[in-house]
């Protein structure tokens, strides 16, 4: 199991490159991901966004991540507060991924419906009523999102955000229904920073940057330009050297 950024880079080194069994695999660029983790990030242009312009965020997460991002200044980065400028793509992500869920799981509904997560069932139901025209309109919305992100990353090498909007919550809770005194009704409201970059197809990594009073981790997400995996690993490794975390363990009860 990967425990450090270098471990992740080693996995990348093994996995990167084309495979005829996967038509979406990409050519080998020859990048040395492990070596990338050894470089510094002085002069890197970094945008810091606490909420992407739309997300409610827990005050403790806000406090810990805002303090942590200052380490990038110490590492020589040019840090600016900036948002990409897109609206919350929550609905877009759920709608675009619903047909995939339905295609993979619909055949199991007769036998396993009562044991499938209700949120997942809702996604399958959403897909069953979707037309091809609606799906194509959604893909066009995704392209609009990508163009906004593309223009943003023409100005910045990296974007840093909190990884999630809340501290770790108790087992048995599907998702928080309130964040910073605001009612939320989407199962994605606690992860508003991650799925937008699934839609745009950009590399991202999460790295612990602080701890709750219970010793549970709070993370920073580092997002790079499309295909700039080495830069993301480079930044994460530099942060990790400045703020080591791998030997920390929460107290188990």
matplotlib code that plots the C-alpha trace (Angstrom):
import matplotlib.pyplot as plt

x = [0.0, 1.3, 2.2, 4.2, 4.2, 7.3, 5.3, 2.7, 5.3, 6.7, 3.3, 2.9, 6.3, 5.1, 1.6, 2.2, 2.2, 0.0, -1.8, -3.7, -6.3, -7.3, -8.1, -8.0, -4.5, -1.9, 1.6, 4.5, 5.9, 9.2, 8.6, 10.4, 7.8, 10.1, 12.8, 10.1, 9.4, 13.0, 12.7, 11.7, 8.9, 10.5, 8.8, 5.7, 2.6, 0.0, -3.7, -5.2, -9.0, -10.7, -14.1, -13.9, -16.3, -19.4, -18.8, -19.7, -16.7, -16.3, -14.5, -11.9, -11.0, -10.9, -8.5, -6.2, -5.9, -5.5, -2.6, -1.1, -1.1, 1.4, 4.1, 4.0, 5.1, 8.0, 8.9, 9.2, 5.9, 4.0, 0.7, -2.5, -6.0, -8.1, -11.1, -11.4, -14.8, -17.1, -20.4, -20.9, -21.0, -22.7, -25.7, -23.6, -21.4, -24.2, -26.2, -23.2, -22.1, -25.6, -25.7, -22.5, -23.9, -27.0, -25.2, -23.0, -25.7, -29.1, -29.0, -28.5, -31.5, -34.0, -31.9, -30.0, -32.2, -32.9, -29.1, -28.0, -27.2, -30.3, -28.1, -26.9, -30.4, -31.4, -28.5, -29.7, -33.2, -32.0, -30.3, -33.3, -35.2, -32.4, -32.5, -29.5, -30.2, -30.0, -26.8, -25.2, -26.3, -24.5, -21.3, -21.4, -21.8, -18.8, -16.8, -17.8, -16.4, -13.2, -12.7, -13.1, -10.5, -8.2, -8.1, -7.5, -4.6, -3.0, -2.3, -1.4, 0.7, -1.3, -4.5, -4.7, -7.9, -9.0, -9.6, -13.0, -15.2, -15.6, -13.4, -13.7, -17.2, -18.5, -19.0, -22.7, -23.3, -23.9, -22.9, -23.3, -26.6, -25.2, -21.8, -20.9, -24.5, -25.8, -28.2, -26.9, -28.9, -26.5, -24.4, -21.5, -21.7, -18.8, -16.5, -17.1, -13.4, -12.7, -15.3, -15.0, -11.6, -12.9, -15.0, -12.2, -9.7, -7.0, -4.5, -5.0, -3.5, -4.6, -2.0, -2.5, -1.8, -3.1, -5.0, -8.2, -8.2, -8.9, -5.8, -7.7, -6.3, -7.4, -6.1, -5.0, -5.8, -3.2, -4.6, -2.4, -2.9, -4.0, -1.3, 0.9, 1.0, 4.7, 4.2, 1.5, 3.7, 6.6, 4.5, 3.0, 6.5, 7.8, 5.0, 5.4, 9.1, 8.1, 5.3, 6.0, 2.9, 3.5, 4.3, 1.2, -1.6, -4.9, -5.8, -8.0, -10.8]
y = [0.0, 3.5, 5.5, 8.4, 10.4, 8.6, 5.3, 6.8, 7.8, 4.3, 2.9, 5.5, 4.5, 0.9, 1.6, 4.5, 3.8, 2.2, -1.2, -2.5, -4.0, -0.4, 1.9, 4.9, 4.3, 6.9, 6.7, 6.6, 10.1, 8.9, 11.0, 9.8, 10.2, 9.1, 11.7, 14.3, 13.8, 14.9, 18.3, 21.5, 23.8, 27.3, 29.6, 27.5, 29.5, 28.2, 29.2, 28.7, 28.3, 27.6, 26.9, 27.0, 29.9, 27.9, 25.3, 25.5, 24.3, 23.4, 26.0, 23.6, 22.4, 26.1, 26.9, 23.9, 24.1, 27.9, 27.6, 24.7, 26.3, 28.9, 26.3, 26.6, 30.2, 29.0, 26.5, 29.3, 29.2, 32.2, 31.8, 33.7, 33.3, 32.5, 30.4, 28.8, 30.5, 27.6, 26.9, 23.9, 20.9, 18.6, 18.0, 17.6, 15.0, 12.9, 13.1, 12.2, 9.2, 7.8, 5.9, 4.2, 3.1, 1.8, -0.1, -1.9, -2.6, -2.7, -6.5, -7.0, -5.1, -7.9, -10.0, -7.3, -4.2, -4.3, -4.4, -1.7, 1.8, 4.0, 6.8, 4.4, 3.2, 6.8, 7.2, 4.1, 5.4, 8.8, 7.1, 5.0, 8.2, 9.9, 10.3, 10.3, 14.0, 14.9, 12.9, 14.8, 18.1, 17.1, 16.2, 19.7, 21.2, 19.1, 20.7, 24.1, 23.2, 22.0, 25.3, 27.3, 25.1, 25.2, 29.0, 29.1, 26.7, 28.8, 31.3, 28.8, 25.7, 24.2, 24.7, 23.8, 23.3, 21.4, 17.8, 17.5, 20.1, 18.4, 16.6, 12.7, 11.8, 8.7, 5.3, 4.8, 8.3, 8.4, 12.0, 15.2, 17.1, 20.3, 22.1, 25.3, 25.7, 25.4, 22.6, 20.4, 17.8, 16.4, 13.2, 15.1, 18.2, 17.0, 16.3, 19.4, 19.8, 16.4, 15.5, 18.7, 17.5, 14.0, 15.8, 17.8, 14.8, 16.6, 14.9, 15.5, 14.2, 14.5, 14.8, 15.2, 18.7, 18.8, 16.9, 17.2, 17.0, 13.3, 12.8, 12.3, 13.8, 16.9, 17.0, 19.3, 18.6, 19.5, 19.7, 20.1, 20.8, 17.9, 15.3, 17.2, 14.2, 14.7, 18.3, 17.2, 14.6, 17.1, 19.5, 16.9, 15.5, 19.0, 19.6, 16.2, 17.0, 20.2, 18.6, 14.9, 12.8, 9.1, 8.1, 9.6, 7.3, 8.1, 6.5, 3.5, 2.9]
z = [0.0, -0.9, 2.2, 0.8, -2.3, -3.5, -3.2, -5.4, -7.9, -8.0, -8.8, -11.6, -13.0, -13.3, -14.5, -17.0, -20.7, -23.4, -23.2, -26.2, -23.9, -22.9, -25.9, -23.6, -22.5, -23.5, -25.0, -22.6, -22.3, -20.8, -17.6, -14.5, -11.8, -9.0, -10.0, -10.1, -6.4, -5.6, -7.2, -5.5, -6.6, -6.3, -8.8, -9.4, -9.9, -7.4, -7.0, -3.6, -3.3, 0.0, -1.5, -5.4, -5.1, -4.1, -1.4, 2.3, 4.4, 8.0, 10.0, 11.3, 7.8, 6.7, 9.6, 9.1, 5.3, 5.2, 7.6, 5.7, 2.3, 3.6, 3.5, -0.3, 0.1, 2.3, -0.5, -3.0, -4.8, -6.1, -4.2, -5.1, -3.9, -7.0, -8.1, -11.6, -12.1, -12.8, -11.0, -8.8, -11.2, -8.7, -10.9, -14.0, -12.4, -11.0, -14.3, -16.5, -14.3, -13.8, -17.1, -16.3, -12.9, -14.6, -17.3, -14.8, -12.1, -13.6, -14.2, -10.5, -9.4, -9.3, -6.9, -4.9, -4.9, -1.1, -0.4, -2.8, -1.4, -1.8, -3.3, -5.9, -6.7, -7.3, -9.7, -11.6, -11.7, -13.0, -15.9, -16.9, -17.8, -19.6, -23.4, -25.7, -26.5, -22.8, -22.4, -25.3, -23.8, -20.6, -22.5, -24.0, -20.5, -19.5, -22.4, -21.2, -17.8, -19.3, -21.2, -18.0, -16.3, -19.3, -19.3, -15.5, -15.8, -18.5, -15.6, -12.9, -12.7, -9.8, -7.9, -4.2, -2.3, 0.8, -0.1, 1.5, 3.2, 6.6, 9.1, 9.1, 10.3, 12.1, 10.4, 9.6, 8.3, 4.5, 4.3, 6.4, 6.0, 7.4, 6.8, 8.6, 9.7, 6.1, 5.2, 2.3, 0.5, -2.0, -1.3, -2.9, -0.7, 1.5, -1.5, -3.6, -4.5, -6.0, -8.6, -10.7, -11.7, -12.5, -15.1, -16.5, -16.5, -14.6, -12.2, -8.5, -5.3, -1.6, 1.1, 4.9, 6.1, 9.7, 12.3, 14.3, 18.1, 17.7, 15.6, 12.3, 9.1, 7.2, 3.6, 0.9, -2.7, -5.4, -8.9, -12.0, -15.7, -17.9, -18.1, -15.6, -13.2, -12.6, -11.5, -9.1, -7.6, -7.4, -5.4, -3.1, -2.3, -1.6, 0.8, 2.4, 3.1, 4.8, 6.8, 7.3, 8.1, 7.3, 10.9, 12.5, 13.6, 15.2, 18.6, 18.0, 20.4]

ax = plt.figure().add_subplot(projection="3d")
ax.plot(x, y, z, "-o")
ax.set_aspect("equal")
plt.show()
